[in-house]
């Protein structure tokens, strides 16, 4: 009889273990497990437990007369029954443990997914791109990753300790006033930079973003040769922000530092390769390469393109009479005034020596002539005593202009024709602008 009971209980114990294993497979099996527990409780646990209690009462008084082998069998059976009881009891809490385990698993999966996504973003923004392009990518990817309504890059100026906006995307405030970060006592941007850690806030009032943005995340970082910066993300609700852990955002800090530091170095190296070290304008080689690109676009879009060549009048006199350092400063002044008179898309270059060039996209010859003459008059009417020049000495320039497609459809022809117009400007008295194909006009007082 004991053997039969033993095998029955072993079968029960085996079935219970199987039930526990099934419970671990998911919440979907919880109902089936509960049904098995109820059946086993009614048909196995209670009858067997009753049998043991009766056996203990009947045999308890005879332990001292029983064979030791029988006593061991009873102890073994008692241990087995207690094990079965314990297993049944623990099985009743299995579905709670399973739910907790599934919740932990989901959190782990979310954390892992976020780390993978941050790694992908880091790889993309560390692709050795110019600073402006890198900053734009950071803003766009961060907005998508955090599901933010507004994202901004903010830099802390080292000397004045004022804040500057490096870029922003999303729902923007009409004023975009970043001064609030300097004067507001509880500014989370300043606190994040000071503490060098991720800061989360709610209902913070700031003129940098609309008042409807009730949740904020600030990730501070530092950029080499720039200083301290912060990435600000805001949203109307913190629902999606709460899903991203601080550990993930801390990992993102490293990518931000690396990407923008690399971008600054990229821009620095690029400037050294494509710019003239004295005037900080583009050099001739880069100018000619860009001219090919811009002229090709001009022909495709059927938009005019003007090329301006200019030369400083009697430049040799500055070097001979006032020294080469003064001559260098004259070149720098002309370059600076050129940049003040052009648009963002215009391209200025030092073509060689005292000769400069300007490429003006979407500009017809007449418009280019007007801009060039304004530049000429600005230089001629300014006194440069700060350069060591007498008050009666000014800087004048001669300029020649050719236009695509009216005059030429290749860069070489455009340069050649604008050079001819420049030569005509010098031959007719200097300090004037000549448009190729148009007779030189006298200089107006």
C-alpha positions in Angstrom: 0.0 0.0 0.0 2.8 2.4 0.9 4.4 1.7 -2.5 1.1 2.5 -4.3 0.7 5.7 -2.3 4.4 6.6 -3.1 3.9 6.3 -6.8 0.6 8.2 -6.7 2.3 11.0 -4.8 5.2 11.0 -7.2 2.8 11.3 -10.1 1.1 14.1 -8.3 4.4 15.8 -7.6 5.5 15.4 -11.2 2.2 16.8 -12.5 2.6 19.8 -10.1 6.1 20.5 -11.3 4.9 20.4 -14.8 2.1 22.9 -13.9 4.7 25.2 -12.4 6.8 25.1 -15.5 3.7 25.8 -17.6 2.9 28.8 -15.4 6.3 30.2 -16.2 5.4 30.3 -19.8 3.2 33.3 -19.4 0.1 34.8 -18.0 -2.0 33.1 -20.7 -1.5 29.7 -18.9 -2.4 31.0 -15.4 -6.1 30.1 -15.8 -5.3 26.5 -16.8 -2.8 26.2 -13.9 -5.4 27.4 -11.4 -7.9 24.8 -12.6 -5.3 22.1 -12.2 -4.5 23.2 -8.6 -8.2 23.1 -7.6 -8.7 19.6 -9.0 -5.5 18.3 -7.4 -6.5 20.0 -4.1 -9.9 18.3 -4.0 -9.0 14.9 -5.4 -5.4 14.4 -4.1 -4.2 16.7 -1.4 -7.1 16.5 1.0 -7.6 12.7 0.8 -4.0 12.0 1.1 -3.6 14.4 4.0 -6.5 12.8 5.8 -5.0 9.4 5.2 -1.7 10.5 6.7 -3.3 12.0 9.8 -5.2 8.7 10.4 -2.1 6.7 9.9 -0.2 8.9 12.4 -2.9 8.5 15.0 -3.0 4.7 14.5 0.7 4.2 14.4 1.9 7.0 16.7 1.6 4.9 19.8 3.4 1.9 18.3 6.7 3.7 17.1 8.6 2.1 19.9 7.5 -1.5 18.8 7.8 -1.0 15.1 10.6 -2.3 12.9 13.1 0.6 12.2 12.6 0.0 8.5 8.9 0.7 8.8 9.6 3.8 10.9 11.9 5.1 8.1 9.2 4.4 5.5 6.7 6.5 7.5 9.3 9.3 7.9 10.0 9.2 4.2 6.3 9.3 3.4 5.8 12.1 5.8 8.6 14.1 4.1 7.1 13.4 0.7 3.6 14.6 1.7 5.0 17.8 3.3 6.9 18.5 0.1 3.8 18.0 -2.0 1.9 20.3 0.4 4.6 22.9 0.1 4.6 22.7 -3.6 0.8 23.1 -3.9 1.0 26.1 -1.6 3.7 27.8 -3.6 1.9 27.1 -6.8 -1.0 29.2 -5.7 1.4 32.3 -5.8 3.0 31.3 -9.1 0.7 33.5 -11.2 1.7 36.6 -9.1 5.4 35.8 -9.6 4.9 35.3 -13.3 3.2 38.7 -13.6 6.1 40.3 -11.8 8.6 38.5 -13.9 6.9 39.5 -17.1 6.8 43.1 -16.0 10.5 43.1 -15.3 11.1 41.4 -18.6 9.2 44.1 -20.5 11.1 46.9 -18.7 14.4 45.1 -19.6 13.3 44.8 -23.2 12.3 48.5 -23.3 15.7 49.5 -21.8 17.6 47.4 -24.3 15.6 48.8 -27.2 16.3 52.3 -26.1 20.0 51.7 -25.7 20.1 50.2 -29.2 18.2 53.2 -30.6 20.6 55.6 -28.8 23.5 53.7 -30.3 22.1 54.1 -33.8 21.6 57.8 -33.2 25.2 58.1 -31.9 26.5 56.4 -34.9 24.6 58.7 -37.2 25.5 62.0 -35.5 29.2 60.9 -35.2 29.6 60.6 -39.0 32.2 63.5 -39.3 29.7 66.1 -40.6 29.9 69.9 -40.3 28.8 71.3 -37.0 25.5 72.9 -38.3 24.5 69.6 -40.0 25.4 67.6 -36.9 23.3 69.9 -34.7 20.3 69.6 -37.0 20.5 65.8 -37.0 20.7 65.8 -33.2 17.6 68.0 -32.8 15.6 65.9 -35.3 16.6 62.5 -33.9 16.1 63.6 -30.3 12.6 64.9 -31.1 11.6 61.6 -32.6 13.3 59.4 -29.9 11.7 61.3 -26.9 8.5 62.1 -28.8 9.0 65.7 -27.7 7.1 68.7 -29.0 10.1 71.1 -28.8 13.8 70.5 -28.7 16.6 73.0 -28.5 20.4 73.1 -28.2 21.6 75.7 -25.7 25.2 76.9 -25.3 26.6 78.7 -22.2 28.9 81.5 -23.3 32.2 81.2 -21.3 32.9 84.8 -20.6 29.5 86.5 -20.2 27.8 83.3 -18.8 24.8 84.1 -21.1 22.9 81.5 -23.0 22.7 81.2 -26.8 20.4 79.0 -28.9 22.4 76.8 -31.2 19.3 75.4 -32.9 15.7 74.5 -32.2 12.9 72.4 -33.8 9.2 71.9 -33.1 6.6 74.1 -31.7 8.5 77.3 -31.1 7.7 80.3 -28.9 7.2 83.5 -31.0 10.0 85.3 -29.1 12.4 82.4 -28.3 13.9 84.4 -25.5 16.7 82.4 -23.9 17.5 85.1 -21.3 15.1 83.4 -18.9 17.7 80.7 -18.4 20.1 83.3 -17.1 17.7 85.1 -14.6 15.1 82.6 -13.6 16.0 81.3 -10.1 14.9 77.7 -10.7 16.1 77.4 -14.3 16.5 73.6 -15.0 19.0 74.3 -17.8 21.4 76.1 -15.5 20.9 73.5 -12.8 21.6 70.7 -15.2 24.8 72.3 -16.3 25.9 73.0 -12.8 25.1 69.5 -11.5 26.4 67.9 -14.8 23.4 65.5 -14.6 20.1 64.9 -16.3 17.3 67.1 -14.9 13.6 66.4 -15.2 11.0 69.2 -14.4 7.3 69.8 -14.7 5.3 73.0 -15.2 8.5 75.1 -15.5 7.7 78.6 -16.9 10.2 79.7 -19.5 10.0 82.2 -22.4 12.1 79.8 -24.4 9.2 77.4 -25.1 5.4 77.7 -25.1 3.6 77.6 -21.8 1.7 74.4 -22.9 5.0 72.5 -22.6 4.4 71.0 -19.2 7.3 68.5 -19.1 11.0 69.1 -19.6 14.1 67.0 -19.8 17.6 68.6 -19.8 20.7 66.7 -20.8 23.9 68.7 -20.1 27.2 68.0 -21.8 30.5 69.7 -22.8 32.0 70.4 -26.2 35.7 70.8 -26.8 36.7 74.4 -27.7 33.1 75.5 -27.2 32.2 75.0 -23.6 29.1 73.8 -21.7 25.9 73.0 -23.5 22.5 71.4 -22.8 19.9 69.6 -24.9 16.4 70.7 -23.8 13.3 68.7 -24.7 9.8 69.7 -23.8 6.4 68.1 -24.3 2.8 68.8 -23.3 2.8 65.6 -21.2 5.5 63.5 -19.5 4.0 60.2 -20.6 6.7 59.4 -23.1 9.5 61.1 -21.1 8.8 58.7 -18.2 9.4 55.7 -20.4 13.1 56.7 -20.9 15.4 56.1 -18.0 18.1 58.4 -16.7 20.6 55.6 -17.6 19.7 55.9 -21.2 19.9 59.6 -21.2 23.3 59.5 -19.5 24.5 57.2 -22.3 23.2 59.8 -24.7 25.3 62.5 -23.0 28.5 60.8 -24.2 27.2 60.7 -27.8 26.3 64.4 -27.8 29.7 65.3 -26.4 31.5 63.2 -29.0 29.4 64.2 -32.0 29.6 68.0 -31.5 33.2 67.9 -30.5 34.0 66.0 -33.7 31.9 68.4 -35.8 33.8 71.4 -34.4 37.1 69.7 -35.3 35.7 68.9 -38.8 34.8 72.5 -39.4 38.2 73.7 -38.2 40.1 71.3 -40.5 37.7 72.1 -43.3 38.3 75.9 -42.9 42.0 75.4 -43.0 41.8 73.5 -46.2 39.3 75.7 -48.1 40.0 79.2 -46.7 42.7 81.8 -47.1 44.6 82.1 -43.8 44.9 85.9 -44.0 41.4 87.0 -45.0 39.4 84.0 -43.8 37.6 84.0 -47.2 37.5 80.8 -49.3 40.6 80.1 -51.3 40.7 80.0 -55.1 40.6 76.2 -55.4 37.5 75.9 -53.3 35.8 78.9 -55.0 36.3 77.3 -58.5 34.8 73.9 -57.2 31.8 75.7 -55.7 31.4 77.8 -58.9 31.0 74.6 -60.9 28.3 73.3 -58.6 26.4 76.6 -58.4 26.6 77.2 -62.2 25.3 73.7 -62.9 22.3 74.4 -60.6 21.8 77.8 -62.3 21.5 76.1 -65.7 19.2 73.4 -64.4 16.8 75.8 -62.7 17.2 78.5 -65.3 18.1 81.1 -62.7 20.7 83.8 -63.4 24.2 83.7 -61.8 26.6 86.6 -61.6 30.4 86.4 -61.1 32.1 89.5 -59.7 35.9 90.0 -60.0 37.4 92.9 -58.0 40.9 94.3 -57.5 42.3 96.8 -55.0 43.5 99.9 -56.8 47.2 100.8 -56.5 47.7 98.1 -53.8 51.4 98.1 -54.3 51.5 101.7 -52.9 50.2 100.4 -49.5 53.0 97.8 -49.3 55.8 100.2 -50.5 54.8 103.3 -48.5 53.2 101.9 -45.3 54.7 98.4 -45.1 53.5 94.9 -45.8 51.7 94.6 -42.4 49.5 97.6 -43.4 49.0 96.0 -46.8 47.8 92.8 -45.1 45.4 94.8 -43.0 44.0 96.5 -46.1 43.3 93.0 -47.6 41.5 92.0 -44.4 39.4 95.2 -44.4 38.3 94.6 -48.0 37.4 91.0 -47.1 35.4 92.0 -44.1 33.4 94.7 -46.0 32.7 92.1 -48.8 31.2 89.7 -46.3 29.0 92.5 -44.8 27.5 93.2 -48.3 26.7 89.7 -49.4 23.8 87.3 -48.6 24.1 84.0 -46.8 24.2 82.0 -50.1 26.7 84.2 -51.8 30.3 83.0 -52.0 33.4 85.3 -51.4 36.9 84.3 -52.1 40.4 85.6 -52.3 41.3 84.8 -55.9 45.0 85.7 -55.6 47.1 88.6 -54.3 44.9 91.7 -54.1 42.2 90.2 -56.3 38.9 88.9 -54.9 35.9 87.2 -56.4 32.2 86.9 -55.5 29.7 84.4 -56.8 26.1 85.6 -56.6 23.4 82.9 -57.2 19.9 83.9 -58.4 21.3 87.4 -59.3 21.0 89.0 -62.7 23.7 91.4 -64.0 21.9 94.6 -63.1 21.3 93.5 -59.5 24.9 92.4 -59.2 26.0 95.8 -60.4 23.9 97.6 -57.8 25.3 95.4 -55.0 28.9 95.8 -56.2 28.7 99.6 -56.5 27.3 99.8 -53.0 30.4 97.8 -51.8 32.7 100.1 -53.8 31.2 103.2 -52.3 31.4 101.9 -48.7 35.2 101.3 -49.1 35.9 104.5 -50.9 34.0 106.7 -48.3 35.6 105.2 -45.2 38.7 106.5 -43.6 41.2 104.0 -42.2 43.3 105.9 -39.7 43.2 102.8 -37.4 45.3 101.0 -40.0 47.9 103.8 -39.9 46.7 105.5 -43.1 46.5 109.3 -43.4 43.0 110.8 -43.4 43.3 111.7 -47.1 44.1 108.1 -48.1 41.2 105.8 -48.9 40.7 102.3 -50.3 39.2 102.0 -53.8 38.4 98.9 -55.9 37.7 98.2 -59.5 35.1 95.6 -60.4 34.0 93.5 -63.4 30.8 91.4 -63.7 29.7 88.6 -66.1 26.4 86.7 -65.9 25.2 83.2 -66.7 23.5 82.4 -69.0 23.5 85.7 -70.7 27.3 86.0 -71.2 28.6 82.5 -70.6 27.5 79.0 -69.6 30.9 77.6 -68.2 32.9 78.7 -65.2 36.0 79.3 -67.3 34.2 81.6 -69.7 32.4 83.4 -66.9 35.8 84.1 -65.2 37.3 85.2 -68.4 34.6 87.7 -69.3 34.4 89.1 -65.8 38.2 89.6 -66.0 37.7 91.5 -69.2 35.1 93.7 -67.6 37.5 94.3 -64.6 40.3 95.3 -67.1 38.0 97.8 -68.7 37.1 99.2 -65.3 40.8 99.9 -64.6 41.4 101.2 -68.1 38.6 103.7 -67.8 39.7 105.3 -64.5 39.5 102.7 -61.7 37.1 102.9 -58.7 34.1 101.8 -60.7 32.0 98.7 -61.7 31.7 97.4 -65.2 29.1 94.9 -66.4 30.4 92.9 -69.3 28.8 93.9 -72.6 27.7 97.3 -71.2 29.7 100.4 -71.7 31.5 101.6 -68.6 29.6 104.4 -66.8 31.3 107.4 -65.1 31.5 107.2 -61.3 28.7 109.2 -59.7 29.7 111.6 -56.9 
